[in-house]
Amino acid sequence: MKDYSTPEIPNSETDTKGQEAYRTIKDWIRSVPETLEEIKKNGNEEDLQNYQRQINMVLEKLENIVKDMEENKKV
C-alpha cells in the first residue's frame, strides 16, 4: 500500500497546485468527524443527510482521480 502521508516535493507549477489541493482535501477529511458530531448535536436530519452526500461525492471524485492517475501512468 502506498504511503500518502508524505507527498513528494513539487517540481512544477502543476505539482504545486496538486500539492495544495492534496493539503486542502487532507484538512477537510480530518474535519469530517468533528463536523458530523456538530451537525448531530445542532443540526437536523436534512443537514446530516446533505453532509453525508457531500462526503460521498468527495470520495467518488477522489476514486475517479486515482483511477485517472493510474490510467495516465500506463500511457
C-alpha positions as CSV (number, residue, x, y, z in Angstrom):
1,M,0.0,0.0,0.0
2,K,1.3,3.5,-0.9
3,D,2.2,5.9,1.8
4,Y,0.2,9.1,1.1
5,S,1.2,10.8,4.4
6,T,4.3,12.5,2.9
7,P,3.7,13.9,-0.5
8,E,6.6,14.4,-2.9
9,I,8.2,17.9,-3.2
10,P,6.6,19.6,-6.2
11,N,8.9,20.4,-9.1
12,S,6.5,22.4,-11.3
13,E,3.5,24.7,-11.0
14,T,1.1,21.8,-11.7
15,D,2.7,19.8,-9.0
16,T,2.5,22.8,-6.6
17,K,-1.2,23.1,-7.3
18,G,-1.7,19.4,-6.9
19,Q,0.1,19.5,-3.5
20,E,-2.1,22.4,-2.5
21,A,-5.2,20.5,-3.5
22,Y,-3.9,17.5,-1.6
23,R,-3.4,19.5,1.6
24,T,-6.9,21.0,1.3
25,I,-8.5,17.6,0.9
26,K,-6.5,16.2,3.8
27,D,-7.6,19.1,6.1
28,W,-11.2,18.7,5.0
29,I,-11.1,14.9,5.7
30,R,-9.6,15.5,9.1
31,S,-12.5,17.8,9.9
32,V,-15.3,15.4,8.9
33,P,-15.7,13.5,12.3
34,E,-15.9,16.8,14.3
35,T,-18.3,18.3,11.7
36,L,-20.6,15.2,11.8
37,E,-20.8,15.4,15.6
38,E,-21.6,19.1,15.4
39,I,-24.4,18.5,12.9
40,K,-25.8,15.7,15.0
41,K,-25.9,18.0,18.1
42,N,-27.0,21.2,16.5
43,G,-28.4,20.4,13.1
44,N,-31.4,18.4,11.8
45,E,-31.7,15.2,9.8
46,E,-31.7,17.0,6.5
47,D,-28.4,18.8,7.4
48,L,-26.9,15.4,8.3
49,Q,-28.0,13.8,5.1
50,N,-26.7,16.7,3.0
51,Y,-23.3,16.5,4.6
52,Q,-23.2,12.7,4.2
53,R,-24.0,13.2,0.5
54,Q,-21.2,15.7,0.2
55,I,-18.8,13.2,1.8
56,N,-19.8,10.6,-0.7
57,M,-19.4,12.9,-3.6
58,V,-15.8,13.8,-2.5
59,L,-14.9,10.1,-2.0
60,E,-16.3,9.3,-5.5
61,K,-14.3,12.2,-7.0
62,L,-11.1,11.0,-5.2
63,E,-11.6,7.5,-6.6
64,N,-12.0,8.9,-10.1
65,I,-8.8,11.0,-9.7
66,V,-6.9,7.9,-8.5
67,K,-8.2,5.9,-11.5
68,D,-7.3,8.6,-13.9
69,M,-3.8,8.9,-12.4
70,E,-3.3,5.1,-12.7
71,E,-4.5,5.2,-16.4
72,N,-2.2,8.1,-17.2
73,K,0.8,6.1,-15.7
74,K,0.1,3.3,-18.2
75,V,0.3,5.7,-21.2
